[in-house]
């Protein structure tokens, strides 16, 4: 067959390509609609709220005047801003360190595959599976100053009881402890899965080279777990920054704002007063999003430098 005879068959491919492209867009459409409806539009509305002076009437009628960055200036000039920022950073940082460290230790422990390891691993998932309102209520009861089981144990040991939830010194520590307890199972599950993907031959080769248990961890386990560790910490970072219900149920951000974070402060401004401040509340929410992006980008950059 000559080239001239084969040439007319070429245009027939164009309709097939177009039909394939339309099919691809149809499959992609549900995801795009979902992202626009539940992510892009709420972000736009929150940004719009932060740039206008909203009252209850204007929130319903939609005629709020444009105020520019006034709401952000109000938030930055508020005396609660810097303590709330510090509490957010401390709450997030301490929670991540202990959740990851304890999760790593437990993952290595359960990787030994001893008897009843699967059953114990399943029991460790209970804090993660419980609704947060149940976990927060349980910790509120346990840390109650008068009838809590923790103070009862301290009294039995001859130690003075602690006002865990009503003392400005201990309120933030209390919610951090509860959040660490809730986040450990997630770190355990993800890190345990990462350990299962490491070939046993590598450990055998390291043992033949004379590497001890600690050396095998630092030279084999930890480097090979870096991708999994990065995802675990990044997801934990995003989740911990936005924790609201746990803190609100246990302390409501108090006493005297000693456990207030950006998440609880945003709610207080928008809905926790008789005269709602929707604009400043939305501004704090946007600052929290920016904070999450900064921390996430910094962590990703550090991980890329370590890999390179």
C-alpha positions in Angstrom: 0.0 0.0 0.0 1.4 3.4 -0.9 1.5 6.5 1.3 -1.1 8.2 -0.9 -3.6 5.3 -0.2 -2.9 5.3 3.5 -3.2 9.1 4.0 -7.1 9.3 4.1 -7.3 7.0 7.1 -5.4 9.5 9.4 -8.3 12.0 10.1 -10.4 9.2 11.6 -8.2 9.3 14.7 -9.2 12.8 15.7 -12.8 11.9 16.7 -11.5 9.0 18.8 -9.1 11.4 20.6 -11.8 13.9 21.2 -14.2 11.2 22.5 -11.4 10.0 24.9 -10.9 13.6 26.1 -14.6 14.0 26.7 -14.6 10.7 28.7 -11.7 11.9 30.8 -13.4 15.2 31.6 -16.6 13.4 32.5 -14.7 11.1 34.9 -12.9 14.2 36.3 -16.0 16.3 36.7 -17.3 14.8 40.0 -13.9 15.5 41.7 -13.8 19.0 40.3 -17.3 19.8 41.4 -16.6 18.4 44.9 -13.4 20.4 45.3 -15.1 23.6 44.1 -18.2 23.1 46.3 -16.6 22.0 49.5 -13.1 23.6 49.3 -12.8 26.5 46.9 -16.2 28.2 47.6 -15.8 28.0 51.4 -12.3 29.4 51.2 -13.7 32.2 49.0 -16.5 32.9 51.4 -14.2 33.0 54.4 -11.9 35.4 52.6 -14.9 37.6 51.7 -16.0 37.5 55.3 -12.6 38.7 56.5 -12.6 41.7 54.0 -16.0 43.1 54.9 -17.8 44.5 58.0 -20.5 41.9 58.7 -23.3 42.2 61.2 -26.1 39.7 61.8 -28.3 41.7 59.5 -25.8 42.2 56.7 -24.8 38.5 57.0 -28.4 37.5 56.2 -29.0 40.2 53.6 -25.6 40.1 52.0 -25.0 43.9 51.9 -21.9 44.1 54.1 -19.6 47.1 53.3 -16.1 46.4 52.1 -13.6 47.1 54.9 -10.3 45.9 53.4 -7.7 44.8 55.9 -9.5 46.4 58.9 -10.5 43.0 60.4 -6.9 41.8 60.2 -5.7 44.9 61.9 -8.3 44.4 64.6 -7.1 40.8 65.1 -3.4 41.8 65.2 -4.0 44.6 67.7 -6.0 42.3 70.0 -4.2 41.3 73.2 -5.2 37.7 72.6 -3.4 37.4 69.3 0.2 36.6 70.5 -0.8 34.3 73.4 -3.2 32.4 71.0 -0.3 32.1 68.4 2.1 30.8 71.0 -0.5 28.3 72.3 -1.2 27.1 68.8 2.5 26.6 68.1 3.2 24.8 71.4 0.0 22.7 71.2 0.9 21.6 67.7 4.7 21.1 68.2 4.5 19.2 71.5 1.6 17.0 70.3 3.5 16.1 67.1 6.7 15.2 68.9 5.1 12.9 71.4 2.6 11.4 69.0 5.3 10.5 66.5 7.9 9.3 69.1 5.4 7.1 71.0 3.9 5.8 67.7 7.3 4.9 66.4 8.2 3.0 69.5 4.9 1.1 69.5 5.3 0.4 65.7 8.7 -1.2 66.2 7.4 -3.1 69.2 4.5 -4.6 67.3 6.7 -5.3 64.3 8.1 -8.2 66.3 4.9 -10.2 65.5 4.6 -11.9 68.9 1.5 -13.6 70.3 -1.6 -11.4 70.6 0.2 -8.6 68.8 -2.8 -8.2 66.4 -5.2 -8.0 69.3 -3.2 -5.4 71.2 -2.7 -3.4 68.0 -6.5 -3.3 67.5 -7.0 -2.1 71.1 -4.6 0.7 70.5 -6.9 1.9 67.7 -9.8 2.6 70.1 -8.8 6.2 70.9 -8.7 6.9 67.2 -12.0 5.3 66.5 -13.9 7.0 69.3 -15.8 10.3 68.4 -13.9 13.3 69.7 -16.7 14.4 71.9 -16.5 11.1 73.7 -12.8 11.3 74.1 -12.9 14.9 75.3 -15.7 14.2 77.8 -13.8 11.2 79.1 -10.6 13.2 79.7 -12.7 16.0 81.3 -14.0 13.5 83.8 -10.5 11.9 84.4 -8.9 15.3 85.0 -11.7 16.8 87.1 -10.2 18.5 90.1 -12.6 17.0 92.7 -13.7 13.6 91.4 -11.2 12.8 88.6 -9.4 9.5 88.6 -6.1 11.2 88.0 -6.2 13.3 91.1 -7.4 10.3 93.0 -4.3 8.4 91.9 -2.1 11.4 92.9 -3.7 11.5 96.4 -3.1 7.8 96.8 0.6 8.3 95.9 0.9 11.2 98.4 1.0 13.9 95.8 -1.1 17.1 96.0 -4.0 17.2 93.5 -3.7 19.4 90.5 -6.4 21.7 89.0 -5.8 20.3 85.5 -8.7 22.1 83.7 -9.2 25.2 85.9 -5.6 26.3 86.4 -4.0 28.7 83.8 -0.8 26.8 84.4 -2.1 23.3 83.6 -5.0 23.9 81.2 -2.9 23.9 78.0 -0.9 20.8 79.3 -4.2 19.0 79.9 -5.5 19.4 76.3 -2.0 18.5 74.9 -2.0 15.2 76.9 -5.5 14.4 75.6 -4.6 15.2 72.0 -1.4 13.1 72.2 -3.5 10.1 73.4 -5.9 10.5 70.5 -3.1 10.9 67.9 -0.9 8.0 68.8 -2.9 5.3 67.1 -2.7 7.1 63.7 1.0 7.3 63.9 1.2 3.7 65.0 -0.9 2.4 62.1 1.0 4.4 59.4 4.5 3.8 60.7 3.7 0.1 61.3 2.7 -0.2 57.6 5.9 1.5 56.6 7.9 -1.0 58.7 6.2 -3.9 57.0 7.4 -2.6 53.6 11.1 -2.8 54.6 12.7 -6.1 53.3 14.0 -8.3 56.1 17.1 -9.1 54.0 18.4 -5.5 54.8 18.2 -6.2 58.5 19.9 -9.5 58.0 22.7 -7.9 56.0 23.1 -5.2 58.7 23.3 -7.9 61.4 26.0 -9.7 59.5 28.0 -6.5 59.3 27.9 -6.3 63.1 25.2 -3.6 63.5 23.4 -3.7 66.8 19.8 -2.9 67.4 20.3 0.9 67.9 22.5 1.1 64.8 20.0 -0.9 62.7 17.3 1.6 63.7 19.4 4.7 62.8 21.1 3.4 59.7 18.3 1.2 58.3 14.8 1.7 59.8 14.8 5.5 60.2 16.2 6.4 56.8 13.9 4.0 54.9 10.9 5.3 56.9 11.6 8.9 55.9 8.9 9.1 53.2 6.3 7.5 55.5 7.4 9.7 58.4 7.1 12.8 56.2 3.5 12.0 55.3 2.7 11.1 58.9 4.0 14.3 60.3 2.5 16.5 57.6 -1.0 15.0 58.1 -0.6 15.2 61.8 0.5 18.9 61.5 -2.6 19.8 59.4 -4.9 17.9 61.8 -3.4 19.3 65.0 -3.5 22.9 63.9 -7.3 22.7 63.4 -8.2 20.9 66.6 -11.1 22.7 68.0 -13.7 20.4 69.6 -11.3 18.7 72.0 -10.1 22.0 73.5 -13.6 23.5 73.5 -15.2 20.6 75.4 -12.4 20.4 77.9 -11.5 24.0 78.7 -13.3 26.3 76.2 -10.0 28.0 75.7 -9.8 29.0 79.3 -9.2 29.8 82.0 -8.3 33.4 81.1 -7.5 32.3 77.5 -4.6 30.1 78.8 -5.5 27.3 76.4 -6.9 29.5 73.6 -5.6 28.6 70.1 -6.4 30.1 66.7 -9.2 27.5 66.2 -11.0 28.3 69.4 -10.4 32.0 69.2 -11.9 32.1 65.7 -15.0 30.4 67.0 -15.3 32.7 70.0 -15.1 35.8 67.8 -17.6 34.5 65.3 -20.1 32.7 67.5 -19.1 32.9 71.1 -20.3 36.4 71.9 -23.7 38.1 72.0 -22.6 40.4 69.2 -20.8 38.1 66.7 -17.7 39.4 65.0 -17.8 37.4 61.7 -15.1 39.5 60.0 -12.4 39.1 62.7 -13.4 35.5 63.2 -12.9 34.8 59.5 -9.6 36.7 59.6 -8.3 34.4 62.4 -9.4 31.4 60.4 -7.5 32.6 57.3 -4.4 33.3 59.5 -4.7 29.7 60.7 -4.7 28.5 57.1 -1.6 30.6 56.3 0.1 29.2 59.3 -0.7 25.6 58.2 0.7 26.4 54.7 3.9 27.9 56.1 4.6 24.9 58.4 3.7 22.5 55.7 6.0 24.1 53.1 8.9 24.4 55.6 8.6 20.8 56.5 8.5 19.7 52.9 11.5 21.8 52.1 13.5 20.3 55.0 12.6 16.8 53.9 13.7 17.5 50.3 17.0 18.8 51.6 17.5 15.6 53.7 16.7 13.4 50.7 19.1 15.3 48.4 
